[in-house]
Amino acid sequence: MTDDRAALSRVNRWPKLAAAIGATAAIITGTTVTKWESGGQQHLEAYHGAADAPGIWTICDGDTLNVKPGDRETSAGCAVRVDKRLVSFVAPVLKAAPTLKGHPYQLAASISLAYNIGAANFATSTVARRFRAGDWVGACTAFAMWNRANGKVVPGLVNRRTDEIKICLTELPK
């Protein structure tokens, strides 16, 4: 598959997200979330959380909304489900940090962060506050603050934040 066809295939996986934030941001966001939430291996059956979310029922690529024990999903259903969930974070992220509009890399990283920590936590975060102030580098590096679960540093969260920071620092506004 050529690079163009591969990119189109990834956009087709997240059509609502691409319509909401643009193809570039959708590809970056969707790829980042699926990599970190499922390691590229979708969970088609509900499972009881991960190290950073113990006890929380989860399915597909980290979706926790209305998931119950015994829930099952198809791969196609997971794509639709995650697309809808990611879209649900666009408005809250842009409301918290309107400066992100038109900046696909920073927006993608922020949606990934919000998907992981929750929209309310993102809205009150140092990350959002620094974006609003125009401190792009400071906002991107502040992602690293979100590396704990239950008060303990989680290596997987450190790695995820490192990836999000790299994305966020790409093509920074001048």
C-alpha positions as CSV (number, residue, x, y, z in Angstrom):
1,M,0.0,0.0,0.0
2,T,1.4,3.4,-0.9
3,D,1.8,6.1,1.8
4,D,-1.2,8.0,0.4
5,R,-3.4,5.0,0.4
6,A,-2.3,4.1,3.9
7,A,-3.0,7.6,5.1
8,L,-6.5,7.6,3.4
9,S,-7.2,4.2,5.1
10,R,-6.4,5.7,8.5
11,V,-8.6,8.8,7.8
12,N,-11.4,6.5,6.8
13,R,-11.1,4.8,10.2
14,W,-11.9,8.1,12.0
15,P,-14.3,9.9,9.5
16,K,-16.1,12.0,12.1
17,L,-12.9,13.0,13.8
18,A,-11.4,14.0,10.4
19,A,-14.5,16.1,9.7
20,A,-14.2,17.8,13.1
21,I,-10.5,18.6,13.2
22,G,-9.0,17.8,9.8
23,A,-7.3,14.8,8.3
24,T,-3.8,15.4,9.6
25,A,-5.0,15.9,13.2
26,A,-7.3,12.9,13.0
27,I,-4.6,10.6,11.8
28,I,-2.2,11.7,14.5
29,T,-4.9,11.6,17.2
30,G,-6.4,8.3,16.2
31,T,-3.0,6.6,15.7
32,T,-1.7,7.9,19.1
33,V,-4.8,6.9,21.0
34,T,-5.0,3.4,19.5
35,K,-1.2,2.8,20.1
36,W,-1.3,3.7,23.7
37,E,-4.8,2.5,24.7
38,S,-4.5,-0.9,23.2
39,G,-0.9,-1.3,22.1
40,G,-2.3,-1.7,18.6
41,Q,-4.3,-4.8,19.7
42,Q,-7.9,-3.9,20.1
43,H,-9.8,-5.5,23.0
44,L,-13.0,-6.8,21.5
45,E,-14.2,-8.0,24.9
46,A,-14.6,-5.8,28.0
47,Y,-11.8,-6.1,30.5
48,H,-11.3,-4.8,34.0
49,G,-9.0,-1.8,33.5
50,A,-5.2,-1.4,33.2
51,A,-2.5,-0.4,35.6
52,D,-3.5,3.3,35.2
53,A,-7.2,2.6,35.5
54,P,-7.7,-0.4,37.8
55,G,-11.3,-1.5,38.2
56,I,-12.6,0.5,35.3
57,W,-14.3,-1.6,32.6
58,T,-12.7,-0.9,29.2
59,I,-13.2,-2.1,25.6
60,C,-11.7,-1.5,22.2
61,D,-9.0,1.2,22.3
62,G,-9.4,2.4,25.9
63,D,-13.1,3.3,25.7
64,T,-14.7,3.3,29.2
65,L,-18.0,5.0,28.4
66,N,-21.0,2.8,29.4
67,V,-18.8,-0.4,29.3
68,K,-20.1,-3.3,31.3
69,P,-18.8,-6.8,32.1
70,G,-19.5,-9.1,29.2
71,D,-19.7,-6.4,26.5
72,R,-18.3,-7.5,23.2
73,E,-17.5,-5.5,20.0
74,T,-16.3,-6.1,16.5
75,S,-13.2,-4.5,15.0
76,A,-15.4,-2.3,12.8
77,G,-17.6,-1.5,15.8
78,C,-14.5,-0.4,17.8
79,A,-13.4,1.9,15.0
80,V,-16.9,3.6,15.1
81,R,-16.9,3.7,18.9
82,V,-13.5,5.2,19.2
83,D,-14.2,7.7,16.4
84,K,-17.3,8.9,18.3
85,R,-15.4,9.1,21.6
86,L,-12.5,11.1,20.2
87,V,-14.9,13.5,18.5
88,S,-16.6,14.0,21.9
89,F,-13.3,15.5,23.2
90,V,-12.8,18.1,20.4
91,A,-15.2,20.7,21.7
92,P,-14.1,20.6,25.3
93,V,-10.4,20.7,24.4
94,L,-11.0,23.7,22.0
95,K,-13.1,25.4,24.7
96,A,-10.4,25.0,27.3
97,A,-7.7,26.1,24.8
98,P,-9.1,28.0,21.8
99,T,-5.6,28.8,20.6
100,L,-5.3,25.1,19.5
101,K,-7.7,25.8,16.5
102,G,-5.7,25.5,13.3
103,H,-2.7,23.8,15.0
104,P,-3.1,20.1,14.1
105,Y,-0.2,18.6,16.0
106,Q,-0.9,20.4,19.3
107,L,-4.6,19.8,19.0
108,A,-4.0,16.1,18.3
109,A,-1.7,15.7,21.3
110,S,-4.2,17.6,23.5
111,I,-7.1,15.4,22.4
112,S,-5.0,12.3,23.2
113,L,-4.2,13.7,26.6
114,A,-7.9,14.6,27.3
115,Y,-9.0,11.1,26.1
116,N,-6.7,9.7,28.7
117,I,-7.2,12.1,31.7
118,G,-10.7,13.3,31.0
119,A,-12.0,16.6,29.5
120,A,-12.6,18.2,32.9
121,N,-9.0,17.5,34.0
122,F,-7.7,18.8,30.7
123,A,-9.7,22.0,31.1
124,T,-8.2,22.8,34.5
125,S,-4.7,21.7,33.6
126,T,-1.5,23.6,33.4
127,V,-1.3,22.4,29.8
128,A,-4.6,24.2,28.8
129,R,-3.6,27.3,30.9
130,R,-0.3,27.6,29.1
131,F,-1.8,27.1,25.6
132,R,-4.3,29.9,26.4
133,A,-1.4,32.1,27.5
134,G,0.4,31.4,24.2
135,D,3.2,29.5,25.9
136,W,3.4,26.7,23.3
137,V,6.6,25.0,24.5
138,G,5.5,25.3,28.2
139,A,2.2,23.7,27.4
140,C,3.7,20.8,25.5
141,T,6.3,20.1,28.2
142,A,3.5,20.3,30.9
143,F,2.0,17.0,29.4
144,A,4.7,15.3,31.5
145,M,2.9,16.3,34.7
146,W,0.2,13.6,33.9
147,N,2.4,10.6,34.5
148,R,0.8,9.2,37.6
149,A,-2.1,6.9,38.6
150,N,-3.1,6.4,42.2
151,G,-0.2,8.7,43.2
152,K,2.5,6.6,41.6
153,V,4.5,7.2,38.4
154,V,3.4,4.7,35.8
155,P,6.1,3.9,33.1
156,G,3.4,3.5,30.4
157,L,2.1,7.0,31.1
158,V,5.6,8.4,31.1
159,N,6.1,6.8,27.6
160,R,2.7,8.0,26.4
161,R,3.4,11.5,27.6
162,T,6.8,11.5,25.9
163,D,5.1,10.6,22.6
164,E,2.4,13.3,23.1
165,I,5.1,15.9,23.8
166,K,7.0,15.0,20.6
167,I,3.8,15.4,18.6
168,C,3.0,18.6,20.5
169,L,6.4,20.1,19.8
170,T,6.0,19.5,16.0
171,E,5.5,22.6,13.9
172,L,4.9,24.9,16.8
173,P,3.3,28.3,16.0
174,K,5.7,31.2,15.9
